[in-house]
């Protein structure tokens, strides 16, 4: 095979360079639940695989043909130089040329088979479009409902996690004034560091994977969240181990909030809010 030549890549490019209509017929949703359409796509994919195999074989045969022609010429030269003694050397190139012709015919026939398969796919969609549209619409509505329900469940679960962390801190610090403080409940505790880590690839367009990564980081922050003063109090407590293994250095934004929270906690206590948290 010639250096740098990739017959598989060449075959794929040839398939991709088919007419616009052929290319458009290949398109299908990345996710669908129509078995008939999937079977048609699978058949087209198998045809493409055969095309690639044949293209690779033709490329190999062409390399062999070049070598055979050189070998045939050398053999004929030696025969003539030797006085043409014995039978004339039989050339090997014609047999390879015949095989190339056969495989080229196979490739061309597969082109027609693929075109026929693509037409069947188009005919199937056009004949059943209304049914498929109705099914797709119902599937989309069901998926939309499940997504909304999952969001609602996640919202409720987040509130439960926030409350569980608040109770965990309170039971460790009560009756100290720090027990009544409430850590920031904004996403990732309102801290820049976990936000930057979770959204490191943030651009104008936010990918869904960025959102999931951010929500996971938010859950981790909430599970260990506390104000700076609460952490200091917890670290000095002989009876509590909360926060020791997950402690991180206090940022300026967190320190500012902690000071405001301490004042708010005292104000709430004076006003008679014994829970320290909004109901």
N, C-alpha and C positions, 0 to 999 in steps of 0.2 A: 504494500500500500504506500502511496506517495506520502512523503513526510508532510505533516500538517493537514492532511486531508481527512475529513470525518464524514464518511458516507451516510451515517445515521443522521447527523445534523443536516446534511444536504437533502436527505429525503424529507425530514421534518419541514425544512424551509420550502421544499417543493409543494408539500401538502398545504402549507400556509399561504403559498402564492397562488392557490387555486382562485377561480373566479369569485367575485364578491358574493354572488348568490350562493355558491357552494359554502363559502365561509360562514355566511349568516345562517345557513341551515344547520351548521354544526352547533350553534349556540344553544345552551340549555341552562336553566337555573342551577346554581351550585348545589342547592338543596331543594328537592321536591319529593313527592311521595307517589308519583305515577309510575307503576311498574311497567306499563306498556312503553312509555317514553324511555324509561331506563333501559329496557331491552333493546330498543332501537339504537340508543346511544352506545350501548355495549357492542352491538354488531358493527357500528361504524368504527368504534375504537379498535376492534379486532382486525378490520380491514386495513386501518392505518398501520397497525403493527405488522401485518403481512407486507404492506408496501415498504415499510422500513427494512424488513428482513430481505426482501428482494433487492432493494437498492443496495444494501450492504453486499449481497452476493454478487450483483452485477459489478460493483466496484472491485471486488476481489478478483472476479474473472477478467476484468480489463487489465489489472496488474499482471495476471498470469499470461494474458494474451501478449502483452509487450515482451515479457520474458521469453515466451514461446517463439515469437517471431525472431528474436535475436538468436535463440538456440537453433531454430530451423535454418536461418541464414548461415550460421557457423557450420552446421552439419553439412549443408550443401557445398559450402566452400571447401571443407575438408575432403569431401567426396570427389569434387572436381580436381582439386590439387593432387589427389592420389591417383589420378588417371581414370576416374570414373569406374573403378573396380567394384564389383559387387552391385547389389541392387541400389537404386537411387533412394536416398533417405526419405522416409514418409514424413511429411510436415505434420506438426502437432497443432499449429495455430487454427486450422479450419474447424477442428472439433470444438475448440474453445469458442470460436466465433459463432458456431451453431448454438452452443449453450447460451451465449449472451443474447442471441436473437430470440431464443425460446423464452428466456426469463424476461426480456423486454416485452414480448407479447403478453406474458403473464401480468406484468405490471400494467400494461395498457388495459387489459381486460379487467383488472381490479379497479382501475379508474372508473370504468363503466358500472361495475358492481357497486362501488361506493356512491356514485351519482344516483343510482337506483335506490339505494338505502336512504340517502338524503331526501329524495323525493317522497319516499314512503313516510318518512318522519314528518315532512311538511304536510302531506295529505292527511296523516293521522291528526295533527294539531288542528288543521282547518275543519275537518269533519267533526271533531269532538270539542271544538273551542268553547261552546257555551257550557257544556258539562264541566270542562276543566276550569273555566273561569269561576263557575259557582263553587267548585271544590276548593280552588285557590283562595277565593274570598272567605269561605268558611274557615279554612285553615289559618288564614291571616287574622281573622277575628278571634279565633280561639287562642292563638299565640299572643295576640295583643292583651287579651283578658288575663292570661297566665302571667304575662310580664308585669301587668299592673298589680296583680295579686302578690307577686313576688316582691315588688317594690314596697307594697304596703306591709308585707311580712317583715321585710328588712328594716323598714322604718320603726315598726313596733319592737323588733329585736334590738335595735340600737338604743331605743329608750330604756328597755329592760337592762341592757348592759350599763348604760349611764347610771341608772338607779342602783344596780348591784355594786358598782364601784363606789358610789357615794356612801352606801350603807357600810361597805367594807372599811372605808376610811373612818367613818363616824364611830363605828364600834371600837376602833383602835385608839381614837383620840378623845372621845367623850370623857369628861365634860370640858375639855380645853376649848378655847374659843375657835381654834383651828378646825374643830370638828364641824362647825357650822358653815365653813367656807365651801364654795362650789367651784370646782375646776371648770375651765372653759369647756363648753360642750360644742363649740364649732367644729367643723371637720378637722381632724387631726389636732384637736385642741387649739386650733388657731396658730399653731407653731409653724415657722417657715421651714425648718429642717426636714421633717417628715413629708411635708408637702412637696418640697423640691425633689426629694428622693423618689417619691411616688410618681411625680409628673416630670421626670428628668427629660423626657422626649416631647414635652408639651410644645405644640405649635398652635397656629390659629385654629386649626381643626383638631379637635380632641377625639382621639380614637377610643372605642369602647374598652379596649384593654387598659387604657390609661385610667378610665373611671373605675374599673374593677380593682386595679392595683391601688388606687387611692382609697377605695372603700375598705380594702383589707388593711391598709396602713392605718386608717381611721379606727378600725376595730382594735388594732394592737395598741394604739395610743390611749383609747378610752379605757382599756382593760388595766392600764397602769397609770392612769392620769391622776394628778394631784397638783395642788399649788406648791410653790417653792417652800412656803412656811409649813405646809402639811408634810412635805418630804423631810424637812429638817426635823420636825417633831417626831415623825415616824422613825427616822434614823437614830434618834436619841432614845427611843423607847426600848426598855429591856424586855417588854412583853410582846412586841410586834416585830415581825419580819417583813411586813408588807413594804414593797418598794425598794428593798435593798438590792435585789438582783436586777431590777429593771430601771434603776436610777440613771438619769442622764443630767448633764450639766444644765443649770438654769440659764435661759436666755434672757435678754433684757425685756423682751415683750412679755415673757412669763413673770418676771419679777415685778414689772409694773402692774400687771393684772393681779398678782398676789397681794400687793399692798392695797389695791382697791377692794379686793375681796375681803380682806381682814376688816376693813372699815365697814363694809356692807354687812358682814356677819355680826359685828357688834351691834349695828343699827337694827338688824332683824331681831336679835336677841332682846334688845331693849323694847322693841315693838311687840314682843310676845310671840314671835314665830319660833316655836321651840324645835321645829324640825330642821330649820336652817335652809330648806329647799322649797321652791315654789310648789304649790299643790296643783 
